Amino acid sequence: MTPISLTTPRLLLRPWRDDDVEAFAAMFDDPAVMEFLRPADRATIEAIVGRVHAHFDRHGFGWWAAELRKTGAFIGFIGLATIPFEAHFTPAVEIGWRLASAYWGQGYATEGARASLEAAFTRLGLDDIVSITVPANARSCRVMERIGMTRDPNGDFDHPRLAEGDPLRRHLLYRINRAQWQQGMASR
Ligand SMILES: CC(C)(COP(=O)(O)OP(=O)(O)OC[C@H]1O[C@@H](n2cnc3c(N)ncnc32)[C@H](O)[C@@H]1OP(=O)(O)O)[C@@H](O)C(=O)NCCC(=O)NCCS
């Protein structure tokens, strides 16, 4: 499938280029970025990027590389992906984001996430989108809430790919469906 790209006032969300990998790998060395994420060696990072490419090929959307239109800088990823494990809410498409910390606090994640949601509910014809995070990741929860998602009170789950006792295992589940998104758009 031909991958789509999205444009916002400040961002280009596009499929990844080979030269994005260095900047992405550098994010794994930043303790701020990694606070709630699992570490990865170079081979694992390249495997992650390989899966991102494969997802674009299969679905036409994915974790878009987020590029600043003004400078062309790769600042991280924002986008949509099918949840790759089984849980009580799967199959599902997730919205997610990860930015280099130099670019936090400027609304880029929210801007890109809004464009991703719009694409999900219009161009891609999806009906429901979820987002997951650990309870301590307040910045990520704030992005979810700013884009109109709400926490599913019955949604908390243990991530099946993390071992019992892993402090990152417990996750929250946020949701939004097309009707809620349309309502939010109408009231903005
Ligand atoms: C999660 C993450 C993307 C959030 O980044 P962020 O910079 O807080 O989010 P945004 O880009 O939407 O920016 C919003 C912040 O910028 C501020 N801001 C400044 N200018 C803004 C603008 N023009 N528009 C909107 N917000 C603006 C907002 O007030 C907000 O700050 P606040 O939350 O302290 O009120 C980032 O912390 C990250 O990459 N973390 C590491 C990876 C990670 O944990 N990913 C999620 C895994 S579940």
The ligand as an SDF file (V2000), in Angstrom:
LIG
                    3D

 48 50  0  0  0  0  0  0  0  0999 V2000
    4.9560   12.2540   25.5540 C   0  0  0  0  0  0  0  0  0  0  0  0
    5.6330   13.4340   24.8630 C   0  0  0  0  0  0  0  0  0  0  0  0
    5.5890   13.2840   23.3540 C   0  0  0  0  0  0  0  0  0  0  0  0
    4.8930   14.7160   25.2710 C   0  0  0  0  0  0  0  0  0  0  0  0
    5.6140   15.8380   24.8340 O   0  0  0  0  0  0  0  0  0  0  0  0
    5.0870   17.2980   25.2150 P   0  0  0  0  0  0  0  0  0  0  0  0
    6.0780   18.2510   24.7080 O   0  0  0  0  0  0  0  0  0  0  0  0
    4.7340   17.3450   26.6660 O   0  0  0  0  0  0  0  0  0  0  0  0
    3.7210   17.3720   24.4130 O   0  0  0  0  0  0  0  0  0  0  0  0
    3.3160   18.4400   23.3110 P   0  0  0  0  0  0  0  0  0  0  0  0
    4.3030   18.4240   22.2120 O   0  0  0  0  0  0  0  0  0  0  0  0
    1.9150   18.2030   22.9640 O   0  0  0  0  0  0  0  0  0  0  0  0
    3.4770   19.7970   24.0750 O   0  0  0  0  0  0  0  0  0  0  0  0
    2.5290   20.1480   25.0710 C   0  0  0  0  0  0  0  0  0  0  0  0
    3.1840   21.0880   26.0410 C   0  0  0  0  0  0  0  0  0  0  0  0
    3.7120   22.1900   25.3300 O   0  0  0  0  0  0  0  0  0  0  0  0
    3.0810   23.4040   25.7680 C   0  0  0  0  0  0  0  0  0  0  0  0
    2.9390   24.2310   24.5430 N   0  0  0  0  0  0  0  0  0  0  0  0
    3.7830   25.2400   24.1980 C   0  0  0  0  0  0  0  0  0  0  0  0
    3.4330   25.7410   23.0150 N   0  0  0  0  0  0  0  0  0  0  0  0
    2.3520   25.0510   22.5840 C   0  0  0  0  0  0  0  0  0  0  0  0
    1.5410   25.1260   21.4310 C   0  0  0  0  0  0  0  0  0  0  0  0
    1.8000   25.9860   20.4410 N   0  0  0  0  0  0  0  0  0  0  0  0
    0.5190   24.2590   21.3090 N   0  0  0  0  0  0  0  0  0  0  0  0
    0.2460   23.3690   22.2860 C   0  0  0  0  0  0  0  0  0  0  0  0
    1.0050   23.2580   23.4220 N   0  0  0  0  0  0  0  0  0  0  0  0
    2.0350   24.1060   23.5630 C   0  0  0  0  0  0  0  0  0  0  0  0
    1.7930   22.9850   26.4170 C   0  0  0  0  0  0  0  0  0  0  0  0
    1.3940   23.8940   27.4010 O   0  0  0  0  0  0  0  0  0  0  0  0
    2.1640   21.6460   27.0160 C   0  0  0  0  0  0  0  0  0  0  0  0
    2.8200   21.7740   28.2430 O   0  0  0  0  0  0  0  0  0  0  0  0
    2.1510   21.1600   29.5790 P   0  0  0  0  0  0  0  0  0  0  0  0
    1.7600   19.7220   29.2890 O   0  0  0  0  0  0  0  0  0  0  0  0
    3.2530   21.2900   30.5660 O   0  0  0  0  0  0  0  0  0  0  0  0
    0.9690   21.9960   29.8110 O   0  0  0  0  0  0  0  0  0  0  0  0
    7.1180   13.5430   25.3170 C   0  0  0  0  0  0  0  0  0  0  0  0
    7.1440   13.7600   26.7060 O   0  0  0  0  0  0  0  0  0  0  0  0
    7.9300   12.3000   24.9820 C   0  0  0  0  0  0  0  0  0  0  0  0
    8.3450   12.1100   23.8420 O   0  0  0  0  0  0  0  0  0  0  0  0
    8.1990   11.4650   26.0100 N   0  0  0  0  0  0  0  0  0  0  0  0
    9.0680   10.3100   25.8540 C   0  0  0  0  0  0  0  0  0  0  0  0
    8.4410    9.2000   25.0620 C   0  0  0  0  0  0  0  0  0  0  0  0
    7.1540    8.7350   25.6560 C   0  0  0  0  0  0  0  0  0  0  0  0
    7.0170    8.5960   26.8770 O   0  0  0  0  0  0  0  0  0  0  0  0
    6.1960    8.4960   24.7760 N   0  0  0  0  0  0  0  0  0  0  0  0
    4.8970    8.0530   25.1590 C   0  0  0  0  0  0  0  0  0  0  0  0
    4.9110    6.6230   25.4760 C   0  0  0  0  0  0  0  0  0  0  0  0
    3.2860    6.1230   26.0000 S   0  0  0  0  0  0  0  0  0  0  0  0
  1  2  1  0
  2  3  1  0
  2  4  1  0
  2 36  1  0
  4  5  1  0
  5  6  1  0
  6  7  2  0
  6  8  1  0
  6  9  1  0
  9 10  1  0
 10 11  2  0
 10 12  1  0
 10 13  1  0
 13 14  1  0
 14 15  1  0
 15 16  1  0
 15 30  1  0
 16 17  1  0
 17 18  1  0
 17 28  1  0
 18 19  1  0
 18 27  1  0
 19 20  2  0
 20 21  1  0
 21 22  1  0
 21 27  2  0
 22 23  1  0
 22 24  2  0
 24 25  1  0
 25 26  2  0
 26 27  1  0
 28 29  1  0
 28 30  1  0
 30 31  1  0
 31 32  1  0
 32 33  2  0
 32 34  1  0
 32 35  1  0
 36 37  1  0
 36 38  1  0
 38 39  2  0
 38 40  1  0
 40 41  1  0
 41 42  1  0
 42 43  1  0
 43 44  2  0
 43 45  1  0
 45 46  1  0
 46 47  1  0
 47 48  1  0
M  END
$$$$
